[in-house]
Amino acid sequence: MTSLTTYAIEEQLVEFLTAKTKVVWEPDVDLFASGVVSSLFTMELVVFVEGAFDIAVEGPDLALDNFRTVRAMSALVTRLRVEPSGV
């Protein structure tokens, strides 16, 4: 797996979110508290994150808090890209 910086991950996430919502997001803004996206949008985020970063988001990692901010998603991606499969 190629190495991605936190900045590169956040940049891809912001690009996706901006394209979908027409809002430019800062890394620490709560997407759901903003009222711009709903919890249903989380599934779109999951599908994007899995495809864009070649990871599987399963079980406890599907928690809404992991998708609340760009920074939280970036941390999730970084962790899942480092952990061996099946852990």
Secondary structure as GFF3:
##gff-version 3
##sequence-region A 1 87
A	DSSP	alpha_helix	6	21	.	.	.	ID=ss1
A	DSSP	alpha_helix	41	53	.	.	.	ID=ss2
A	DSSP	three_ten_helix	59	62	.	.	.	ID=ss3
A	DSSP	three_ten_helix	64	67	.	.	.	ID=ss4
A	DSSP	alpha_helix	70	82	.	.	.	ID=ss5
###
